[in-house]
Amino acid sequence: MRRWNGWGDDAVSYGVTGEAKAFLEERIGPGTAPRDVSRQEIMAKVPRSRLPGHPLVHEDVWQRVLHSAGQSQGDWIDIRGGTVPAFPDGVAYPESEEDVRTLLTYARQAGVIVIPYGGGTSVVGHLSVPLQDRPVLSVDMSRMKALLELDDTSRLATFQAGVRGPDLEAALNARNYTLGHYPQSFEYSTLGGWVAARSAGQYSLRYGKIERLFAGGRVETPVGRLELPALPATAAGPDLREMVLGSEGRLGVITQAVVRVQPLPEKEVIKAAFFPDAASALAAVRELAQSGLPLGMLRLSLSEETETTLRLSGPNKALDILEKWLALRGAGEGRCLLLYGGIGLAGTVRWVLGEAWAILKKHRGIPVGTPIGRAWHKNRFRLPYIRNELWEMGYAVDTLETAVSWRRVPETVRAVQQALSEGLESEKVHVFTHLSHFYPQGASIYTSYVFRVAPSAAETRERWQRLKRAASAAIVRCGGTISHQHGVGLDHRPYLAAEKGVQGLAMLRSVCRAVDPEEMMNPGKLIAEG
């Protein structure tokens, strides 16, 4: 069963070792387990629904709790501490586009706010319920999950937008196809959510981010249906798909998505290499990204993350031998771990990995084969579970990400890590970074940080907000995007103007008003009203 106040299935754990706990205690001090509110306590805080009755709308208190938050650090603090500021007044589970249309008509006539709900995995506040006089309806798309059409000739698949990652891949794999989109939230996130938040998958180097995969679809808006034809290319004015991509529920409810699919790969191999320092590792991945080689994936853990990964894996004789061998090869303190993979035809995979190694060798790469890559692949969707166990030990874990040009990668990493490390005057923060999405012009930077949970939810929230503000300001100073793959939501909204400008924000507002004149669709997310 899925956890109501944490990540994932309650039968799955990450398995934090005693050595891992000791590592965190050494870095930031011992944690104190917080007192989380119970299911009964949180239910007692849910007020009476303000919605007018409707056969498609459910006012069940527990369902309203389950749809009151996502997976951002702020959401965790609220749901665990019992400080959720507001709850939806009802939840609807449409089974067709006609149901969605009916719900939007009902909401518009009754003055109801609508929050589209996919897999509930947002980490930037997309699902926060606004504190307004108007009642709020959560529209859960989980029952709209069918594969509607697969065009083998054009390699286009049409899905209902509520389909989750595993179900989407299972339907395609049965026909020998794949979408190849694997965000870390893959097990629970939905196709509609990927489109709405401009998601990136772990194999984006091979398949692209969701904007390259999204060919068209349908959106039910408050004023009518928006059709997005799945054309191979068009010069007929601005591309309306780009308005839907990253729209975060502000334009309406995405009901269908047409995606570009590819045949299942014949072979998939992920290898690992270490580098003695960040400078040589960054030079290597930059050359790979600019080489044009058809690699499947790259993931570079910088020194702090490499060290953290090794320490969290617990005591291991093979690991001890590896570390001694690496030290002899010149990769001791400061070493960085690179995963690089080939995906596709067997011959192509062999060739591309050979070409990649020739580049890595030039930059002092040290090969360690496939065991680390196989372990990463096996556990790649399990890492978020560590949040549950660390929270119960008294530690909060959060992440943030950006993308910058290659020239600015080193300074941005330093600025973000320094902002977080020094963000709390009387508390230590453990910070580590990897690069996970690569382009000829630059790369994404994904930073994680761990800090101690405070005695009260309010104080924990204050700690998190101070860290988030400091890191976000550093990103803006360095000229990075405030979000490479998680969207804007509430958490990143204050920094969007630095990227879009005053005129750009005005254009976004005008698009929203064109299809949502009453501002009933997920208000406050992405851009402020007004």
C-alpha positions as CSV (number, residue, x, y, z in Angstrom):
1,M,0.0,0.0,0.0
2,R,1.2,3.5,-0.8
3,R,2.4,5.6,2.1
4,W,0.1,8.5,3.0
5,N,2.8,10.6,4.6
6,G,6.0,9.6,2.8
7,W,7.4,8.2,-0.4
8,G,6.3,5.0,-2.1
9,D,5.0,1.6,-1.0
10,D,5.0,1.1,2.7
11,A,6.4,-2.4,2.2
12,V,9.6,-1.1,0.6
13,S,12.5,0.4,2.5
14,Y,15.9,1.8,1.4
15,G,17.8,0.0,4.2
16,V,19.9,2.7,5.8
17,T,22.8,1.0,7.6
18,G,24.3,1.9,11.0
19,E,27.4,3.0,9.2
20,A,25.3,5.4,7.1
21,K,23.8,6.8,10.2
22,A,27.2,7.3,11.8
23,F,28.4,9.1,8.6
24,L,25.5,11.6,8.9
25,E,26.1,12.1,12.7
26,E,29.7,12.8,11.9
27,R,28.8,15.3,9.2
28,I,25.9,17.2,10.7
29,G,25.3,15.8,14.2
30,P,22.9,13.3,15.7
31,G,19.2,13.5,14.6
32,T,16.2,13.4,16.9
33,A,13.2,11.5,15.6
34,P,10.3,13.9,15.2
35,R,6.8,13.2,16.4
36,D,4.6,12.7,13.3
37,V,0.8,13.1,13.6
38,S,-1.4,10.1,13.1
39,R,-3.9,9.4,10.4
40,Q,-6.7,10.1,12.9
41,E,-5.1,13.4,14.0
42,I,-4.7,14.7,10.4
43,M,-8.3,13.7,9.6
44,A,-9.6,15.7,12.5
45,K,-8.2,18.8,11.0
46,V,-10.2,18.5,7.8
47,P,-13.1,21.0,7.7
48,R,-16.5,20.4,6.3
49,S,-16.7,20.5,2.5
50,R,-17.9,23.7,0.9
51,L,-18.7,22.1,-2.5
52,P,-22.2,21.9,-3.9
53,G,-23.2,18.2,-4.4
54,H,-22.4,16.5,-7.6
55,P,-22.5,12.7,-8.5
56,L,-18.8,12.7,-9.7
57,V,-17.5,14.5,-6.6
58,H,-16.5,12.7,-3.4
59,E,-16.3,14.5,-0.1
60,D,-14.7,11.6,1.8
61,V,-12.3,13.0,4.5
62,W,-9.5,10.5,3.9
63,Q,-9.4,11.1,0.2
64,R,-9.2,14.8,0.8
65,V,-6.2,14.3,3.1
66,L,-4.5,12.1,0.4
67,H,-4.9,14.8,-2.2
68,S,-3.8,17.7,0.0
69,A,-0.1,17.6,-0.7
70,G,2.7,16.3,-3.0
71,Q,6.3,15.3,-2.2
72,S,8.0,18.7,-1.8
73,Q,9.9,19.3,1.4
74,G,7.2,21.8,2.5
75,D,4.5,19.1,1.8
76,W,6.4,16.6,4.0
77,I,6.8,19.0,6.8
78,D,3.0,19.8,6.7
79,I,1.7,16.3,6.3
80,R,4.0,14.8,8.9
81,G,3.6,17.7,11.4
82,G,-0.1,18.2,10.9
83,T,0.3,21.7,9.6
84,V,-1.4,21.3,6.2
85,P,-2.8,24.9,5.6
86,A,-5.8,23.8,3.5
87,F,-7.5,20.7,2.1
88,P,-9.4,20.2,-1.1
89,D,-13.1,20.2,-0.5
90,G,-13.7,17.2,-2.7
91,V,-12.0,14.7,-5.1
92,A,-13.3,13.5,-8.5
93,Y,-12.1,10.5,-10.4
94,P,-13.1,11.1,-14.1
95,E,-13.1,8.1,-16.4
96,S,-13.5,9.9,-19.7
97,E,-13.0,13.2,-21.4
98,E,-16.8,13.8,-21.0
99,D,-16.4,13.4,-17.2
100,V,-13.6,16.0,-17.2
101,R,-15.7,18.4,-19.3
102,T,-18.6,17.9,-17.0
103,L,-16.5,18.6,-13.9
104,L,-15.0,21.8,-15.4
105,T,-18.5,23.1,-16.3
106,Y,-19.7,22.3,-12.8
107,A,-16.6,24.0,-11.3
108,R,-17.0,27.1,-13.5
109,Q,-20.7,27.5,-12.7
110,A,-20.1,27.0,-8.9
111,G,-17.0,29.2,-8.6
112,V,-14.8,26.2,-7.7
113,I,-11.0,26.0,-8.0
114,V,-9.7,22.9,-9.8
115,I,-6.3,21.3,-9.2
116,P,-5.4,18.5,-11.7
117,Y,-3.8,15.5,-9.8
118,G,-1.6,13.0,-11.5
119,G,0.6,10.8,-9.4
120,G,1.0,13.2,-6.5
121,T,4.8,13.3,-6.9
122,S,5.4,17.0,-7.4
123,V,8.4,18.3,-5.4
124,V,7.8,22.0,-6.0
125,G,4.3,22.7,-4.6
126,H,2.1,22.0,-7.6
127,L,-0.6,20.4,-5.4
128,S,-0.8,22.9,-2.5
129,V,-4.4,23.9,-1.9
130,P,-4.8,27.7,-2.0
131,L,-6.2,29.6,1.0
132,Q,-9.2,31.2,-0.7
133,D,-12.8,31.7,-0.1
134,R,-13.6,29.5,-3.1
135,P,-14.0,25.7,-2.6
136,V,-11.3,23.5,-4.1
137,L,-11.8,20.3,-6.2
138,S,-8.9,17.9,-6.8
139,V,-9.4,16.1,-10.2
140,D,-7.5,12.7,-9.9
141,M,-6.7,11.3,-13.3
142,S,-5.8,7.8,-12.2
143,R,-8.7,6.1,-13.9
144,M,-7.9,7.6,-17.3
145,K,-4.9,5.3,-18.1
146,A,-5.6,3.5,-21.3
147,L,-3.5,3.1,-24.4
148,L,-6.0,4.4,-27.0
149,E,-4.0,3.9,-30.2
150,L,-0.6,2.7,-31.4
151,D,0.3,3.8,-34.9
152,D,3.1,1.4,-35.9
153,T,3.7,3.1,-39.2
154,S,4.3,6.5,-37.6
155,R,5.5,5.2,-34.3
156,L,3.0,7.3,-32.4
157,A,1.1,6.1,-29.3
158,T,-1.9,7.9,-27.8
159,F,-2.5,7.4,-24.1
160,Q,-5.0,8.8,-21.6
161,A,-3.0,11.3,-19.5
162,G,-3.4,9.5,-16.2
163,V,-1.3,6.5,-17.1
164,R,1.6,5.9,-14.7
165,G,5.1,5.1,-15.9
166,P,5.1,1.3,-15.3
167,D,1.7,0.9,-17.0
168,L,2.7,3.0,-19.9
169,E,5.9,1.0,-20.5
170,A,4.1,-2.3,-20.0
171,A,1.6,-1.4,-22.7
172,L,4.3,-0.4,-25.1
173,N,6.7,-3.2,-24.3
174,A,4.0,-5.7,-25.1
175,R,4.1,-4.3,-28.7
176,N,7.9,-4.2,-28.7
177,Y,8.1,-0.4,-28.1
178,T,9.3,2.0,-25.4
179,L,8.9,5.6,-24.6
180,G,12.2,5.5,-22.7
181,H,11.2,8.2,-20.2
182,Y,12.3,7.3,-16.7
183,P,12.2,10.1,-14.1
184,Q,13.1,9.0,-10.6
185,S,9.4,9.3,-9.8
186,F,8.6,6.8,-12.7
187,E,6.7,4.3,-10.5
188,Y,4.1,6.8,-9.5
189,S,4.2,9.9,-11.8
190,T,1.9,10.1,-14.9
191,L,2.2,11.0,-18.5
192,G,0.1,14.1,-18.0
193,G,2.2,15.2,-15.1
194,W,5.4,14.7,-17.2
195,V,4.0,17.0,-19.8
196,A,2.7,19.6,-17.4
197,A,6.0,19.9,-15.5
198,R,8.4,19.4,-18.5
199,S,9.9,16.2,-17.0
200,A,13.3,14.8,-17.7
201,G,14.1,11.0,-17.6
202,Q,17.3,9.3,-16.7
203,Y,17.9,8.3,-20.3
204,S,17.3,11.8,-21.7
205,L,20.6,11.7,-23.6
206,R,19.1,8.8,-25.7
207,Y,15.4,9.6,-25.8
208,G,15.2,13.3,-24.9
209,K,13.2,15.2,-22.3
210,I,9.4,14.9,-22.5
211,E,9.2,17.9,-24.9
212,R,10.9,15.8,-27.5
213,L,8.6,12.9,-26.9
214,F,5.3,14.8,-26.7
215,A,3.8,15.0,-30.2
216,G,0.3,16.3,-29.5
217,G,-2.8,15.6,-27.5
218,R,-5.9,17.2,-25.9
219,V,-6.5,19.6,-23.1
220,E,-9.9,20.3,-21.6
221,T,-9.9,24.0,-20.7
222,P,-12.6,25.9,-18.8
223,V,-13.8,27.4,-22.2
224,G,-13.5,24.3,-24.4
225,R,-11.3,21.6,-25.8
226,L,-7.8,22.4,-27.1
227,E,-6.7,20.0,-29.8
228,L,-2.9,19.6,-30.5
229,P,-2.4,17.7,-33.8
230,A,0.5,15.3,-33.8
231,L,2.3,16.7,-36.8
232,P,5.9,15.8,-37.6
233,A,6.7,19.5,-38.0
234,T,4.9,22.8,-38.6
235,A,5.7,26.4,-39.4
236,A,2.1,27.5,-38.8
237,G,2.8,30.1,-36.2
238,P,3.9,29.5,-32.5
239,D,3.7,25.8,-31.5
240,L,0.7,25.4,-29.1
241,R,2.3,22.3,-27.7
242,E,4.9,24.5,-26.1
243,M,2.2,26.4,-24.2
244,V,0.9,23.1,-22.8
245,L,4.4,21.8,-21.9
246,G,5.1,23.2,-18.5
247,S,1.7,24.7,-18.0
248,E,1.3,23.0,-14.6
249,G,-2.5,22.8,-14.7
250,R,-3.0,26.5,-15.4
251,L,-4.6,26.0,-18.8
252,G,-6.8,23.0,-18.0
253,V,-6.7,19.3,-17.6
254,I,-4.5,17.3,-20.1
255,T,-6.7,14.3,-21.0
256,Q,-4.7,12.7,-23.9
257,A,-1.1,12.7,-25.0
258,V,0.4,11.5,-28.2
259,V,4.0,10.4,-27.8
260,R,6.8,9.4,-30.1
261,V,7.9,5.8,-29.3
262,Q,10.8,3.7,-30.4
263,P,11.5,0.0,-30.7
264,L,12.7,-1.7,-27.6
265,P,16.5,-1.6,-27.5
266,E,18.4,-4.8,-28.2
267,K,21.0,-4.1,-25.6
268,E,21.6,-1.9,-22.7
269,V,24.9,-1.6,-20.9
270,I,25.9,0.8,-18.2
271,K,29.6,1.1,-17.3
272,A,31.4,3.1,-14.6
273,A,34.7,5.0,-14.4
274,F,36.3,7.1,-11.7
275,F,38.3,10.3,-12.1
276,P,40.9,11.7,-9.8
277,D,39.1,15.1,-9.5
278,A,36.2,17.2,-10.7
279,A,38.2,19.1,-13.3
280,S,39.2,16.0,-15.3
281,A,35.7,14.5,-14.9
282,L,33.9,17.7,-16.2
283,A,36.3,18.0,-19.1
284,A,35.5,14.3,-20.0
285,V,31.7,14.6,-19.9
286,R,31.8,17.9,-21.8
287,E,33.8,16.3,-24.6
288,L,31.4,13.4,-24.6
289,A,28.3,15.7,-24.7
290,Q,29.8,17.7,-27.6
291,S,31.1,14.7,-29.5
292,G,27.7,13.7,-31.0
293,L,28.2,10.1,-29.9
294,P,24.7,8.4,-29.5
295,L,25.2,7.5,-25.8
296,G,22.2,6.3,-23.8
297,M,23.0,8.1,-20.5
298,L,25.6,9.9,-18.5
299,R,25.6,10.6,-14.8
300,L,28.5,12.3,-13.1
301,S,28.7,12.3,-9.3
302,L,31.0,15.0,-8.0
303,S,33.3,14.3,-5.1
304,E,30.9,15.0,-2.3
305,E,28.2,12.8,-3.8
306,T,30.7,10.0,-4.7
307,E,31.9,9.9,-1.1
308,T,28.3,10.0,0.2
309,T,27.3,7.2,-2.2
310,L,30.2,5.0,-1.0
311,R,29.6,5.7,2.6
312,L,25.8,5.1,2.5
313,S,26.4,1.7,0.8
314,G,27.7,0.4,4.2
315,P,30.6,-1.9,5.0
316,N,31.7,-4.0,2.0
317,K,34.9,-5.9,1.5
318,A,34.7,-5.4,-2.3
319,L,34.3,-1.7,-1.7
320,D,37.4,-1.6,0.5
321,I,39.4,-3.3,-2.2
322,L,38.1,-0.9,-4.8
323,E,38.9,2.2,-2.7
324,K,42.5,1.0,-2.1
325,W,42.9,0.2,-5.8
326,L,41.6,3.6,-6.9
327,A,44.0,5.3,-4.5
328,L,46.9,3.5,-6.1
329,R,45.6,4.8,-9.5
330,G,45.6,8.4,-8.2
331,A,41.8,8.6,-7.4
332,G,41.7,9.2,-3.7
333,E,40.1,12.1,-1.9
334,G,38.2,14.2,-4.4
335,R,37.5,11.4,-6.8
336,C,34.3,11.5,-9.0
337,L,32.2,8.6,-10.3
338,L,30.8,8.6,-13.8
339,L,28.1,6.2,-15.1
340,Y,27.9,6.0,-18.9
341,G,25.7,3.8,-20.9
342,G,24.9,2.6,-24.4
343,I,21.3,1.7,-25.4
344,G,20.2,0.3,-28.8
345,L,21.4,-2.3,-31.3
346,A,24.1,-4.6,-29.8
347,G,26.7,-3.5,-32.4
348,T,26.0,0.2,-31.9
349,V,26.3,-0.2,-28.1
350,R,29.7,-1.9,-28.4
351,W,30.9,0.7,-30.8
352,V,29.7,3.8,-28.8
353,L,31.0,2.5,-25.5
354,G,34.4,1.9,-27.1
355,E,34.4,5.5,-28.6
356,A,33.3,6.9,-25.2
357,W,36.1,5.1,-23.4
358,A,38.7,6.6,-25.8
359,I,37.6,10.0,-24.6
360,L,37.4,9.2,-20.9
361,K,40.9,7.7,-21.0
362,K,42.3,11.0,-22.4
363,H,41.0,12.7,-19.2
364,R,42.5,10.2,-16.8
365,G,39.4,8.0,-16.4
366,I,39.8,4.8,-14.5
367,P,37.5,2.0,-15.7
368,V,35.7,-0.2,-13.2
369,G,33.4,-2.2,-15.5
370,T,29.7,-2.8,-15.2
371,P,28.9,-3.9,-11.5
372,I,28.3,-0.4,-10.3
373,G,26.2,0.4,-13.3
374,R,24.1,-2.7,-12.8
375,A,23.6,-1.9,-9.1
376,W,22.5,1.7,-10.0
377,H,20.0,0.3,-12.6
378,K,18.6,-2.2,-10.2
379,N,18.0,0.5,-7.5
380,R,17.4,3.6,-9.5
381,F,13.8,4.1,-8.4
382,R,14.5,3.0,-4.8
383,L,16.6,6.0,-3.8
384,P,13.6,8.3,-2.9
385,Y,12.7,5.7,-0.2
386,I,15.7,6.9,1.8
387,R,13.7,10.0,2.7
388,N,11.3,7.9,4.9
389,E,14.1,6.3,7.0
390,L,16.2,9.4,7.4
391,W,13.2,11.5,8.4
392,E,12.4,8.9,11.1
393,M,16.1,9.3,12.3
394,G,15.6,13.1,12.5
395,Y,17.0,14.1,9.1
396,A,15.3,16.0,6.2
397,V,16.5,15.5,2.6
398,D,15.7,17.8,-0.2
399,T,16.9,18.4,-3.8
400,L,17.1,21.2,-6.2
401,E,18.3,21.5,-9.8
402,T,19.2,23.9,-12.5
403,A,21.0,24.0,-15.9
404,V,23.7,26.3,-17.1
405,S,26.2,26.6,-19.9
406,W,29.4,24.6,-19.6
407,R,31.4,27.7,-18.8
408,R,29.3,28.3,-15.7
409,V,29.0,24.8,-14.4
410,P,32.0,24.9,-11.9
411,E,31.0,28.3,-10.5
412,T,27.3,27.3,-10.2
413,V,28.2,24.1,-8.4
414,R,30.4,26.1,-5.9
415,A,27.8,28.8,-5.4
416,V,24.9,26.5,-4.7
417,Q,26.8,24.2,-2.5
418,Q,28.3,27.1,-0.5
419,A,24.8,28.7,-0.2
420,L,23.4,25.5,1.3
421,S,26.4,24.7,3.5
422,E,26.3,28.1,5.1
423,G,22.5,28.6,5.0
424,L,21.9,27.7,8.6
425,E,23.9,29.7,11.2
426,S,23.8,27.1,14.0
427,E,23.2,23.9,12.0
428,K,25.5,22.0,9.7
429,V,24.1,20.9,6.3
430,H,25.5,18.0,4.2
431,V,25.5,18.9,0.5
432,F,26.4,16.9,-2.6
433,T,25.9,17.2,-6.3
434,H,25.7,15.3,-9.6
435,L,25.2,16.2,-13.2
436,S,22.6,14.0,-14.9
437,H,21.4,15.6,-18.1
438,F,23.8,16.7,-20.8
439,Y,23.8,19.0,-23.8
440,P,26.4,20.3,-26.2
441,Q,26.0,23.8,-24.7
442,G,25.8,22.8,-21.0
443,A,24.4,20.5,-18.3
444,S,22.0,20.2,-15.5
445,I,23.2,20.4,-11.9
446,Y,21.3,18.3,-9.4
447,T,22.1,19.1,-5.7
448,S,20.9,17.2,-2.7
449,Y,21.2,18.4,0.9
450,V,20.5,16.9,4.3
451,F,19.7,18.9,7.5
452,R,18.4,18.0,10.9
453,V,14.7,18.1,11.6
454,A,13.9,20.7,14.3
455,P,11.8,20.1,17.4
456,S,8.8,21.7,15.8
457,A,7.3,21.6,12.3
458,A,7.4,25.4,12.1
459,E,11.1,25.5,12.9
460,T,11.9,22.7,10.4
461,R,10.0,24.7,7.8
462,E,12.0,27.8,8.6
463,R,15.2,25.9,8.2
464,W,14.1,24.5,4.8
465,Q,12.9,27.9,3.5
466,R,16.2,29.6,4.4
467,L,18.1,26.9,2.6
468,K,15.8,27.0,-0.4
469,R,16.0,30.8,-0.7
470,A,19.8,30.8,-0.4
471,A,20.3,28.2,-3.1
472,S,17.7,29.7,-5.4
473,A,19.3,33.1,-5.2
474,A,22.7,31.5,-6.0
475,I,21.2,29.9,-9.1
476,V,19.8,33.2,-10.3
477,R,23.1,35.0,-9.7
478,C,24.9,32.4,-11.8
479,G,22.4,32.7,-14.7
480,G,20.9,29.3,-14.3
481,T,17.3,28.2,-14.9
482,I,15.3,28.0,-11.7
483,S,14.1,24.5,-12.8
484,H,15.5,22.1,-15.4
485,Q,13.0,19.3,-14.8
486,H,10.7,19.7,-11.8
487,G,8.7,22.7,-12.9
488,V,7.9,25.9,-11.0
489,G,4.9,25.3,-8.8
490,L,4.8,27.6,-5.7
491,D,8.4,27.0,-4.6
492,H,10.2,28.4,-7.7
493,R,7.6,31.0,-8.6
494,P,9.5,34.0,-6.9
495,Y,12.5,33.4,-9.2
496,L,10.7,32.9,-12.5
497,A,10.9,36.6,-13.5
498,A,14.7,36.4,-13.6
499,E,14.4,34.0,-16.5
500,K,11.2,35.2,-18.2
501,G,11.3,38.9,-17.6
502,V,8.3,41.2,-17.0
503,Q,7.0,41.0,-20.6
504,G,7.4,37.2,-20.6
505,L,5.3,36.9,-17.4
506,A,2.7,39.1,-18.9
507,M,2.5,36.9,-22.0
508,L,2.1,33.8,-19.8
509,R,-0.7,35.5,-17.8
510,S,-2.5,36.5,-21.0
511,V,-2.4,32.9,-22.3
512,C,-3.9,31.6,-19.0
513,R,-6.7,34.2,-19.1
514,A,-7.6,33.3,-22.7
515,V,-8.7,29.8,-21.6
516,D,-9.4,30.4,-17.9
517,P,-10.9,33.9,-17.5
518,E,-12.1,33.1,-13.9
519,E,-8.7,31.9,-12.8
520,M,-10.1,28.6,-11.5
521,M,-7.3,26.3,-12.8
522,N,-4.6,25.7,-10.1
523,P,-4.3,29.4,-9.2
524,G,-1.0,30.6,-7.8
525,K,1.2,27.9,-9.4
526,L,3.7,28.9,-12.0
527,I,2.8,32.6,-12.0
528,A,0.9,34.8,-9.6
529,E,-2.5,36.2,-10.4
530,G,-3.0,39.8,-11.3
